[in-house]
Amino acid sequence: MGDTCIIIGASHAAAQLAPSLRQEGWTGPIVVIGDEPSLPYHRPPLSKAYLSGEKNAHDLLIRASDVYSRFGIEFRLGERVESINRSSKTVTLRSGEELAYGKLAICTGTRVRTVTLPGSTLAGIHYLRNIADIDRIKADVRVGGRAVIVGGGYIGLETAAVLNKLGMHVTVLEMAPRVLARVTASQVSEFFERVHGEEGVEIQTSIAVSGFEGDTRVERVVCANGTHLPVDMVIIGVGVTPNVELAAEADLATDNGVLVDACARTSDPDIVAVGDCTMHPSPFYGYIRLESVPNATEQAKSAAAALCGKEKPYAALPWFWSDQYDIKLQIAGLNQGYDEVVVRGERATGRSFSAFYLKSGKLVAADCVNRPQEFMVSKRLIAEGIEVTPGQLANEGIALKSLLEAVRDNSPT
C-alpha cells in the first residue's frame, strides 16, 4: 500500500475517505484533487446558515487544514481531472499534467441542472451549489426586494425561508401540483405550504416558467400561463445530475451514477466511487443513488477499507434532514413505492408531527417534524424490520419507543 491513492473531488466523501484510508492502514501518498479553491466544506448550511450570514466560509470547513496535514494528505485545489487512463493508471489534469495512481477514488458528486429558457443567462439569475454561488446570491439580497425561486424542492424551500428572514418578498414557483411532490406525501407537502404561507412566502403550484425578461439584468419572470412576475433576483433549483462523465469515458459501468458494490468498488478493482455520484446496493431498497451527507460519510469508510484490501460492506439506512424557520424535518428511510401514509400528531395547525410510510403493511420511511426521538426510533424500526401497525403509529398515547422495548422483551435470552 505504498502506491499513491488519488481522490478526485474535494467533497464530503473525500473529507472522510482520505483520513479513513490512513486509519485502515494506507501508507502511501494520498492526493485529493478538487476544482474549487477551498478545502472540503459542509454544503447543507449553504442555503441556510451561510446564506443568512450566521456562518462564514471558515465555519463550513469539515476539517481544518492541520488535520489533513497530520494524516499526510496532499490537496491539489483549483485543479480539474480531465480524464482517467485505466491501462496506464494515470489521470490527466486540465493543465495537461499526468499523475500516476495505484488506487483511485471518484468522489465527483453532482452538479445543478440548468435551464435554457429565453433570458436564462441574464444577470441576477442564480443557481445554488457552492460557496461562490451563495456569495453571488448574497450580493443581490435587498430588504424589500423581490425574489422568485423556481422549484419547490428542499433547497428551494430552505432558500425561500432564509431570503424571507432577510427581508425579501419571496415567491416559489413549482411546476408540480404541490411542493416536494417527488419526495413526500401530500400531507407533508400541505404542511410546508401552510407554514411558508404563514411566514409570508407565496407559493404557486402547477405553474411552469417559460422565460425571463430584462435588458442586461432579470426584471421579470414569464410564466407559461401568461403572467409576468417582477423580480430583482431569481434562484433556480430544479434538481441535480450526477457527475459520471469521467467514469463513463474510462469505460466504468454507470447507470444514473457510477455503479459500485456494497464496498464502493467500481467495475475496476483499483477504483472506488463514493457519494452522490454513485449507484449502490441497499439491503433495504435495492440499487439507489442518494444525495446525502450521511451516505457519503459512511460509504467512504467502506471504500477506504476496500482500497486497503478489507471487506466492510456499507449497509446503513438512508436518512436526511431539512431546516426551515423553526422546523427541523428529519427523514428516515426512502418512501419509494409506499401505499399507505399514517400521520401522528396535529399537522393542520401545529408544527410537530410525524408521517409514516408503509408498503404492504411494512414501515419503509418516516418524515418527522420537530420530533427527534420519533425519528431515532423510526430509524431502528425500519432498519430492524420491526412489525408495527397503523394504529400503533397513529396513537400518540403509545410511545414509539415502547414498540422497541416490546421486541426486546419478547426476544429470546
MOMOGI-V561885 format. One record per residue. N is the residue number from 1. RES is the residue in one letter. PSI is psi as a letter, one per 20 degrees, with the letter a starting at -180 (* if undefined). Layout:
n: <N | N>
res: <RES | RES>
psi: <PSI | PSI>
This chain:
n: <1 | 2 | 3 | 4 | 5 | 6 | 7 | 8 | 9 | 10 | 11 | 12 | 13 | 14 | 15 | 16 | 17 | 18 | 19 | 20 | 21 | 22 | 23 | 24 | 25 | 26 | 27 | 28 | 29 | 30 | 31 | 32 | 33 | 34 | 35 | 36 | 37 | 38 | 39 | 40 | 41 | 42 | 43 | 44 | 45 | 46 | 47 | 48 | 49 | 50 | 51 | 52 | 53 | 54 | 55 | 56 | 57 | 58 | 59 | 60 | 61 | 62 | 63 | 64 | 65 | 66 | 67 | 68 | 69 | 70 | 71 | 72 | 73 | 74 | 75 | 76 | 77 | 78 | 79 | 80 | 81 | 82 | 83 | 84 | 85 | 86 | 87 | 88 | 89 | 90 | 91 | 92 | 93 | 94 | 95 | 96 | 97 | 98 | 99 | 100 | 101 | 102 | 103 | 104 | 105 | 106 | 107 | 108 | 109 | 110 | 111 | 112 | 113 | 114 | 115 | 116 | 117 | 118 | 119 | 120 | 121 | 122 | 123 | 124 | 125 | 126 | 127 | 128 | 129 | 130 | 131 | 132 | 133 | 134 | 135 | 136 | 137 | 138 | 139 | 140 | 141 | 142 | 143 | 144 | 145 | 146 | 147 | 148 | 149 | 150 | 151 | 152 | 153 | 154 | 155 | 156 | 157 | 158 | 159 | 160 | 161 | 162 | 163 | 164 | 165 | 166 | 167 | 168 | 169 | 170 | 171 | 172 | 173 | 174 | 175 | 176 | 177 | 178 | 179 | 180 | 181 | 182 | 183 | 184 | 185 | 186 | 187 | 188 | 189 | 190 | 191 | 192 | 193 | 194 | 195 | 196 | 197 | 198 | 199 | 200 | 201 | 202 | 203 | 204 | 205 | 206 | 207 | 208 | 209 | 210 | 211 | 212 | 213 | 214 | 215 | 216 | 217 | 218 | 219 | 220 | 221 | 222 | 223 | 224 | 225 | 226 | 227 | 228 | 229 | 230 | 231 | 232 | 233 | 234 | 235 | 236 | 237 | 238 | 239 | 240 | 241 | 242 | 243 | 244 | 245 | 246 | 247 | 248 | 249 | 250 | 251 | 252 | 253 | 254 | 255 | 256 | 257 | 258 | 259 | 260 | 261 | 262 | 263 | 264 | 265 | 266 | 267 | 268 | 269 | 270 | 271 | 272 | 273 | 274 | 275 | 276 | 277 | 278 | 279 | 280 | 281 | 282 | 283 | 284 | 285 | 286 | 287 | 288 | 289 | 290 | 291 | 292 | 293 | 294 | 295 | 296 | 297 | 298 | 299 | 300 | 301 | 302 | 303 | 304 | 305 | 306 | 307 | 308 | 309 | 310 | 311 | 312 | 313 | 314 | 315 | 316 | 317 | 318 | 319 | 320 | 321 | 322 | 323 | 324 | 325 | 326 | 327 | 328 | 329 | 330 | 331 | 332 | 333 | 334 | 335 | 336 | 337 | 338 | 339 | 340 | 341 | 342 | 343 | 344 | 345 | 346 | 347 | 348 | 349 | 350 | 351 | 352 | 353 | 354 | 355 | 356 | 357 | 358 | 359 | 360 | 361 | 362 | 363 | 364 | 365 | 366 | 367 | 368 | 369 | 370 | 371 | 372 | 373 | 374 | 375 | 376 | 377 | 378 | 379 | 380 | 381 | 382 | 383 | 384 | 385 | 386 | 387 | 388 | 389 | 390 | 391 | 392 | 393 | 394 | 395 | 396 | 397 | 398 | 399 | 400 | 401 | 402 | 403 | 404 | 405 | 406 | 407 | 408 | 409 | 410 | 411 | 412 | 413>
res: <M | G | D | T | C | I | I | I | G | A | S | H | A | A | A | Q | L | A | P | S | L | R | Q | E | G | W | T | G | P | I | V | V | I | G | D | E | P | S | L | P | Y | H | R | P | P | L | S | K | A | Y | L | S | G | E | K | N | A | H | D | L | L | I | R | A | S | D | V | Y | S | R | F | G | I | E | F | R | L | G | E | R | V | E | S | I | N | R | S | S | K | T | V | T | L | R | S | G | E | E | L | A | Y | G | K | L | A | I | C | T | G | T | R | V | R | T | V | T | L | P | G | S | T | L | A | G | I | H | Y | L | R | N | I | A | D | I | D | R | I | K | A | D | V | R | V | G | G | R | A | V | I | V | G | G | G | Y | I | G | L | E | T | A | A | V | L | N | K | L | G | M | H | V | T | V | L | E | M | A | P | R | V | L | A | R | V | T | A | S | Q | V | S | E | F | F | E | R | V | H | G | E | E | G | V | E | I | Q | T | S | I | A | V | S | G | F | E | G | D | T | R | V | E | R | V | V | C | A | N | G | T | H | L | P | V | D | M | V | I | I | G | V | G | V | T | P | N | V | E | L | A | A | E | A | D | L | A | T | D | N | G | V | L | V | D | A | C | A | R | T | S | D | P | D | I | V | A | V | G | D | C | T | M | H | P | S | P | F | Y | G | Y | I | R | L | E | S | V | P | N | A | T | E | Q | A | K | S | A | A | A | A | L | C | G | K | E | K | P | Y | A | A | L | P | W | F | W | S | D | Q | Y | D | I | K | L | Q | I | A | G | L | N | Q | G | Y | D | E | V | V | V | R | G | E | R | A | T | G | R | S | F | S | A | F | Y | L | K | S | G | K | L | V | A | A | D | C | V | N | R | P | Q | E | F | M | V | S | K | R | L | I | A | E | G | I | E | V | T | P | G | Q | L | A | N | E | G | I | A | L | K | S | L | L | E | A | V | R | D | N | S | P | T>
psi: <k | i | r | p | p | p | p | o | o | m | a | g | g | h | h | g | g | g | h | h | g | g | h | i | j | p | i | r | q | p | p | p | o | q | i | r | i | q | r | p | q | p | h | h | i | g | j | e | h | g | h | i | j | h | q | a | h | h | h | i | p | g | q | q | h | h | g | h | g | h | i | l | p | p | p | n | q | k | q | p | p | h | q | p | o | h | h | i | l | q | q | p | r | h | i | i | p | p | p | q | q | g | q | q | p | o | l | i | b | r | q | q | p | r | q | k | r | p | j | i | j | q | q | i | p | q | r | o | h | a | g | h | g | h | g | h | g | h | h | i | p | p | p | i | r | p | p | p | p | o | p | l | a | g | g | g | h | g | g | g | g | g | h | g | h | j | j | q | o | p | p | p | p | p | h | r | i | q | q | k | h | h | i | r | r | h | h | h | g | h | g | h | g | g | g | h | g | h | i | j | p | p | p | p | r | l | p | q | p | i | a | q | q | r | f | i | q | p | h | q | p | p | q | h | j | i | q | p | o | p | q | i | q | p | p | p | n | k | a | r | p | p | n | j | g | g | g | g | h | j | k | q | p | q | n | k | r | p | p | r | a | i | j | j | p | a | i | p | i | j | p | r | q | q | b | h | j | q | o | q | p | p | i | h | j | b | p | q | p | p | n | p | g | h | g | g | g | h | h | h | g | g | g | g | g | g | h | j | j | r | o | m | q | p | k | q | p | q | q | r | r | p | p | p | c | k | p | o | p | p | p | p | a | p | j | p | j | q | j | q | p | p | p | o | r | o | i | h | h | a | k | o | r | q | p | p | p | q | o | l | i | p | p | i | r | p | o | o | o | k | m | h | h | h | g | g | h | g | g | g | g | g | h | i | k | p | p | q | q | h | g | g | h | h | o | i | i | o | p | h | h | h | h | g | h | h | g | g | h | i | q | q | *>
